[in-house]
Amino acid sequence: DPPMITAPQTLYTTLCAPVLFSSAAQTAIVVSDTAIGANTVQVSLSIPQGTLTLATLSGITLDAGTGTNDPAVTSTGTVNAVNLALDGLVYTPDCKFTGTTSLMIGVSDLGHTGKGSVATATAFVAIQISWPVPAPVSLTATVVCSAAQFVCVANLPNTLCIWDFGDTGVAGPTSDPVTHTYAAPGNYMVKVTLRHADSNQVVSDSMTVSVGRCVGPFTILDADN
């Protein structure tokens, strides 16, 4: 009989967030071969966006790749050894990519079944990568008299904030915090656009800031976040 591969069909993650393949998470990749006995099998893994890191290198021989942060890695070992290397496999997405990518898993019995030919199996795991939910940006503003200091809170690495202060004043792209002085009291709609530096994708948020006489300091929190 040819080797068999048990693997999840589809997994989900967010931008830059790693994916763990493990029995504990019920997402393990498992190789089996009833005819192989104590002989070795060869396992090949590849993915077009991001990298793969094996759980362990113990008991296996690397035929391609280093086992750490590889776009593709091939190893040979007993069924038990390759399964230990797969139980804890980590996929780290490319932070420039959102959408669906596919992990390819290939297994060869290297002809050890005794039937004179090499038996193989192939499986694919779809991985859907999306923006974090809720939207990865929120605002806070600290107002002192006519000057307001704004902080753009982002839960993504490598991000820049572009500001519209609601009075024709703009700033950015910049990192936090940013200070803007208003010429007159009033209510201003402030908008921030978060740009992810790796992917150039954007998301925005807004809030109303009240500027009056010098009665601060006080902090305004965005009620939507």
C-alpha positions in Angstrom: 0.0 0.0 0.0 1.2 3.6 -0.6 1.9 5.9 2.3 -1.0 8.0 3.7 -1.1 11.6 4.9 -3.6 12.9 7.4 -3.8 16.7 7.5 -6.2 19.5 8.1 -8.0 20.7 5.0 -8.1 24.5 5.7 -6.6 26.6 8.4 -7.0 30.3 9.2 -4.7 33.0 10.5 -4.1 36.7 10.4 -1.4 38.9 8.8 2.0 38.0 10.2 0.6 35.4 12.7 2.2 32.0 12.7 0.3 28.7 12.2 1.1 25.7 14.4 0.6 22.1 13.1 0.3 19.9 16.2 -1.6 17.1 17.8 -2.3 19.3 20.8 -4.0 21.9 18.6 -5.7 19.1 16.6 -4.0 20.4 13.4 -1.2 17.8 13.2 0.1 16.4 9.9 0.6 12.7 10.3 2.3 10.2 7.9 1.4 6.5 8.0 2.5 3.5 6.0 1.4 0.0 7.0 4.0 -1.7 4.8 7.1 0.3 5.6 8.0 -1.3 8.9 11.3 0.1 10.3 12.4 1.4 6.9 12.5 5.1 6.1 10.2 7.5 4.2 10.9 10.8 2.7 8.7 13.9 3.4 8.8 17.0 1.4 7.1 20.3 2.5 6.8 23.5 0.5 4.8 26.7 0.6 5.0 29.7 -1.8 4.4 32.5 0.8 6.3 32.3 4.1 8.5 29.8 5.7 8.4 26.4 7.6 10.2 25.3 10.7 10.2 21.6 11.8 9.5 20.7 15.5 12.7 18.7 15.8 15.6 17.4 13.7 16.1 14.4 15.9 16.1 11.1 14.1 15.8 12.6 10.6 18.2 13.4 7.8 17.7 16.7 6.0 17.8 16.3 2.2 16.9 19.9 1.4 16.6 23.0 3.6 17.8 23.6 7.1 14.6 22.7 9.0 14.3 26.3 10.2 12.5 29.1 8.3 12.6 27.3 5.0 10.2 27.9 2.1 10.7 24.2 1.3 12.3 21.4 3.3 12.8 17.6 2.6 13.7 15.1 5.3 14.1 11.3 5.6 13.5 9.1 8.6 11.3 6.4 10.0 7.6 7.1 10.1 7.9 7.8 13.9 10.8 10.2 13.4 9.2 12.2 10.6 5.9 12.4 12.6 7.8 13.8 15.6 9.3 16.4 13.3 5.9 17.3 11.9 4.2 17.5 15.3 4.9 21.1 16.1 5.7 22.3 12.6 5.3 26.1 12.4 4.3 28.0 9.3 5.3 31.7 9.4 3.5 33.8 6.8 5.0 36.4 4.6 3.9 39.7 6.2 3.5 41.1 2.7 0.7 38.6 1.9 -3.0 38.3 2.6 -5.2 35.7 0.8 -5.0 32.0 0.4 -1.8 30.0 0.2 -1.3 26.2 0.1 1.1 24.0 2.0 2.2 21.0 -0.1 3.0 17.7 1.6 4.6 14.9 -0.3 5.6 11.5 1.0 7.6 8.7 -0.7 8.3 5.2 0.6 11.6 5.2 -1.4 10.7 1.8 -2.7 10.8 0.1 0.7 7.5 -1.7 0.3 9.3 -4.5 -1.6 7.1 -4.3 -4.7 9.9 -2.9 -6.9 8.5 0.6 -7.3 8.3 3.8 -5.4 4.9 4.6 -3.9 4.0 8.2 -3.1 1.3 10.4 -1.7 0.5 14.1 -1.8 -1.7 16.3 0.2 -2.4 20.1 0.4 -3.5 22.3 3.3 -5.1 25.6 2.4 -4.2 28.5 4.7 -6.3 31.6 4.6 -4.5 34.8 5.8 -6.6 37.9 6.6 -6.4 41.2 8.4 -6.9 41.0 12.2 -10.5 41.4 13.4 -11.4 43.9 14.8 -9.6 46.4 12.5 -6.0 46.8 13.7 -6.2 50.4 14.6 -7.7 52.6 17.4 -7.2 56.2 18.5 -6.6 58.0 21.7 -6.1 61.8 22.1 -4.9 63.9 25.0 -5.9 67.5 24.7 -4.3 70.4 26.6 -5.8 73.8 25.7 -5.5 74.0 21.9 -2.8 71.3 21.5 -3.8 67.7 21.1 -1.5 64.7 21.2 -2.7 61.7 19.2 -1.7 58.1 19.6 -2.5 55.5 16.9 -2.7 52.1 18.5 -1.9 49.3 16.1 -1.7 45.6 16.7 0.5 44.9 13.7 4.2 45.3 13.3 5.7 47.6 10.6 2.9 50.1 10.5 2.8 53.9 9.9 0.0 56.3 10.6 -1.3 59.1 8.3 -3.3 61.8 10.0 -6.1 64.2 9.0 -6.8 66.5 12.0 -10.1 67.8 10.7 -9.0 71.4 10.3 -7.0 71.0 7.0 -4.0 69.9 9.1 -2.4 66.7 8.1 0.7 64.7 9.1 2.5 61.5 8.2 3.2 58.9 7.5 4.7 58.9 11.0 5.1 56.8 14.1 3.4 57.6 17.4 2.8 60.0 19.0 2.0 63.1 17.0 0.9 66.6 18.3 -1.3 69.1 16.5 -2.2 72.6 17.6 -5.7 73.9 16.7 -6.2 77.5 15.8 -9.6 77.8 17.3 -11.9 76.0 19.8 -14.4 73.5 18.3 -15.2 69.9 17.5 -12.9 68.3 15.0 -13.3 65.0 13.2 -9.8 63.3 13.3 -9.1 60.5 10.9 -6.1 58.2 10.9 -5.1 55.8 8.2 -2.9 52.9 9.2 -0.6 51.7 6.4 1.1 48.4 6.8 4.7 49.0 5.5 5.2 45.4 4.2 2.0 44.9 2.2 0.9 48.6 1.7 -2.6 47.7 2.7 -4.5 50.3 4.7 -7.3 50.5 7.3 -8.7 53.7 8.9 -10.5 54.9 12.1 -11.8 58.3 13.2 -12.9 60.1 16.3 -14.2 63.5 17.4 -11.9 65.8 19.4 -13.3 68.7 21.4 -10.9 71.7 21.7 -11.9 74.5 24.1 -10.4 76.8 26.6 -7.4 75.7 28.7 -9.0 73.3 31.1 -6.8 70.2 30.6 -5.2 67.9 30.6 -7.7 65.2 30.1 -7.8 62.1 27.9 -10.5 61.2 25.3 -10.9 57.5 24.5 -12.4 56.4 21.2 -15.8 54.8 22.2 -15.8 52.6 19.1 -12.7 50.6 20.2 
